[in-house]
Amino acid sequence: MRVGHAGVSLVLDHPKAKPNRQGEWQTRDGAADTLQLTIGQLGANAGYQAIWCDTDPAELESQLTDIGLDILIAGEAAYRAERQRRYEWDLEQRERLAAELAARRAEAERRAREQRAAEAQARRELLFSQAQAWRTARDIRGFVADVRGAADGQTEAWAALAEADALDPVTAGSSSATAAHGGPEADDR
């Protein structure tokens, strides 16, 4: 039976009636003697339960007003129990989503840190390779200066200077930051 949006269980049978092994209720043969009306859920999730029985001074028919009130109370109790379950489920969902959001944020922060570290490492490696090329170009220029001191090495000296200029990140323009800070006069140092 439904009371508003809540379901209310009503069982009308003999007080000693029980389901069979398959959980099915069977009607007894013969005249009905004493009846029992059970309102509400049985078992662990019973929110509200009322039991009405036929007795000699008061039969079920004479107690219908009170039984009707108990049905309404059972409906309200079932509705409130469902709302409470829904509220608790909503709280669990909120906590789960908050934890998931925190995990996503932590993952995004970790990835950003890794990205910054990788970019810093790439800048360091570029700097080291440019410094190595610059040292090599300086060595070649020093070698050319020594060869020019000898009389017959002029042709090879021009080719060596061109190679040094191609290697040097300052004169080749491969690093505008190095050229801006060091400039061509870095060769004179």
C-alpha positions as CSV (number, residue, x, y, z in Angstrom):
1,M,0.0,0.0,0.0
2,R,1.2,3.5,-0.7
3,V,0.8,6.4,1.6
4,G,1.9,9.5,-0.2
5,H,5.3,8.6,-1.8
6,A,6.0,5.9,0.8
7,G,5.2,2.2,0.7
8,V,3.6,0.6,3.7
9,S,3.4,-3.1,4.2
10,L,0.1,-4.5,5.4
11,V,-0.3,-8.2,6.3
12,L,-3.6,-9.6,7.3
13,D,-3.6,-13.3,8.4
14,H,-3.8,-15.6,11.4
15,P,-1.5,-14.6,14.2
16,K,0.4,-17.9,13.9
17,A,0.7,-17.9,10.1
18,K,4.2,-18.1,8.7
19,P,5.6,-18.3,5.2
20,N,6.6,-21.8,3.9
21,R,10.2,-22.7,3.0
22,Q,10.0,-20.9,-0.3
23,G,8.8,-17.7,1.5
24,E,5.3,-18.0,0.1
25,W,2.2,-17.4,2.2
26,Q,-0.6,-19.8,1.8
27,T,-4.3,-19.4,2.7
28,R,-5.6,-21.8,5.3
29,D,-8.7,-23.7,4.5
30,G,-11.7,-23.2,6.6
31,A,-13.3,-20.3,8.3
32,A,-11.2,-17.4,9.5
33,D,-11.2,-17.2,13.2
34,T,-8.7,-14.7,14.8
35,L,-7.0,-12.3,12.4
36,Q,-4.0,-10.2,12.9
37,L,-3.1,-7.0,10.9
38,T,0.6,-6.1,10.8
39,I,1.3,-2.6,9.6
40,G,4.9,-1.6,8.6
41,Q,8.1,-3.4,7.8
42,L,9.2,-6.5,9.7
43,G,12.8,-7.1,10.4
44,A,16.0,-5.0,10.7
45,N,14.7,-2.1,8.6
46,A,11.4,-1.6,10.4
47,G,10.8,2.1,10.8
48,Y,7.4,1.7,12.5
49,Q,5.3,-1.3,13.1
50,A,1.9,-1.8,14.6
51,I,0.1,-5.1,15.2
52,W,-3.7,-5.3,15.6
53,C,-5.5,-8.5,16.6
54,D,-9.0,-9.6,16.9
55,T,-9.9,-9.9,20.5
56,D,-13.2,-10.7,22.2
57,P,-14.0,-7.2,23.4
58,A,-12.7,-5.4,20.2
59,E,-12.6,-6.8,16.7
60,L,-10.5,-5.3,13.9
61,E,-13.6,-3.7,12.4
62,S,-14.2,-1.7,15.5
63,Q,-10.6,-0.4,15.5
64,L,-10.5,0.9,11.9
65,T,-10.0,4.6,12.9
66,D,-6.9,3.7,15.0
67,I,-5.7,1.3,12.4
68,G,-6.0,4.1,9.7
69,L,-3.9,6.4,11.9
70,D,-1.3,3.7,12.3
71,I,-1.1,3.3,8.6
72,L,-0.6,7.0,8.1
73,I,2.1,7.0,10.9
74,A,3.8,4.0,9.2
75,G,3.7,5.9,5.9
76,E,5.3,9.0,7.5
77,A,8.0,6.8,9.2
78,A,8.8,5.0,5.9
79,Y,9.0,8.4,4.1
80,R,11.3,9.8,6.7
81,A,13.5,6.7,6.7
82,E,13.8,6.9,3.0
83,R,14.7,10.6,3.1
84,Q,17.3,9.8,5.8
85,R,18.8,7.1,3.6
86,R,18.9,9.5,0.7
87,Y,20.5,12.2,2.8
88,E,23.2,9.8,4.0
89,W,23.8,8.6,0.4
90,D,24.1,12.2,-0.7
91,L,26.6,12.8,2.0
92,E,28.6,9.8,0.9
93,Q,28.5,10.9,-2.7
94,R,29.7,14.4,-1.7
95,E,32.6,12.9,0.3
96,R,33.5,10.6,-2.6
97,L,33.4,13.5,-5.1
98,A,35.4,15.7,-2.8
99,A,38.0,13.0,-2.5
100,E,38.0,12.4,-6.3
101,L,38.4,16.2,-6.9
102,A,41.3,16.3,-4.4
103,A,43.0,13.4,-6.1
104,R,42.5,15.1,-9.5
105,R,44.0,18.3,-8.2
106,A,46.9,16.5,-6.7
107,E,47.5,14.7,-9.9
108,A,47.3,18.0,-11.9
109,E,49.8,19.6,-9.5
110,R,52.1,16.6,-9.8
111,R,52.0,16.8,-13.6
112,A,52.6,20.5,-13.5
113,R,55.7,20.0,-11.2
114,E,57.0,17.3,-13.5
115,Q,56.4,19.6,-16.5
116,R,58.3,22.5,-14.9
117,A,61.1,20.1,-13.9
118,A,61.3,18.7,-17.5
119,E,61.4,22.3,-18.9
120,A,64.1,23.3,-16.4
121,Q,66.1,20.2,-17.3
122,A,65.7,21.0,-21.0
123,R,67.0,24.6,-20.4
124,R,69.9,23.2,-18.5
125,E,70.8,20.7,-21.2
126,L,70.6,23.5,-23.8
127,L,72.8,25.7,-21.7
128,F,75.4,23.0,-21.2
129,S,75.5,22.1,-24.9
130,Q,75.8,25.8,-25.8
131,A,78.6,26.3,-23.3
132,Q,80.4,23.2,-24.7
133,A,80.0,24.6,-28.2
134,W,81.3,28.0,-27.1
135,R,84.3,26.4,-25.5
136,T,85.0,24.4,-28.6
137,A,84.7,27.5,-30.7
138,R,87.2,29.3,-28.4
139,D,89.6,26.5,-28.6
140,I,89.4,26.6,-32.4
141,R,90.0,30.4,-32.4
142,G,92.9,30.0,-30.1
143,F,94.3,27.3,-32.4
144,V,93.8,29.5,-35.4
145,A,95.6,32.3,-33.7
146,D,98.6,30.0,-33.0
147,V,98.5,28.7,-36.6
148,R,98.5,32.3,-38.0
149,G,101.7,32.8,-36.2
150,A,103.2,30.3,-38.5
151,A,103.6,31.6,-42.0
152,D,102.0,28.9,-44.2
153,G,98.7,28.2,-42.4
154,Q,96.5,31.1,-43.7
155,T,94.1,29.0,-45.9
156,E,93.3,26.4,-43.2
157,A,93.0,29.2,-40.6
158,W,90.1,30.9,-42.6
159,A,88.3,27.5,-42.8
160,A,88.9,26.9,-39.1
161,L,87.5,30.3,-38.2
162,A,84.4,29.7,-40.3
163,E,83.9,26.4,-38.4
164,A,84.4,28.1,-35.1
165,D,81.8,30.7,-36.0
166,A,79.3,28.0,-37.0
167,L,79.8,26.2,-33.6
168,D,79.8,29.3,-31.4
169,P,76.2,29.9,-30.1
170,V,77.0,33.6,-29.5
171,T,78.0,34.4,-33.1
172,A,75.8,31.8,-34.8
173,G,72.7,33.4,-33.2
174,S,71.4,30.0,-31.9
175,S,70.8,31.6,-28.5
176,S,69.4,35.1,-28.4
177,A,69.6,35.2,-24.6
178,T,73.3,34.3,-24.7
179,A,74.0,36.9,-27.4
180,A,72.0,39.5,-25.5
181,H,73.9,38.9,-22.3
182,G,77.3,37.9,-23.6
183,G,77.5,39.5,-27.0
184,P,80.4,39.0,-29.4
185,E,82.8,40.5,-26.9
186,A,82.4,37.2,-25.0
187,D,85.2,35.9,-27.2
188,D,87.6,38.4,-25.8
189,R,87.2,37.2,-22.2
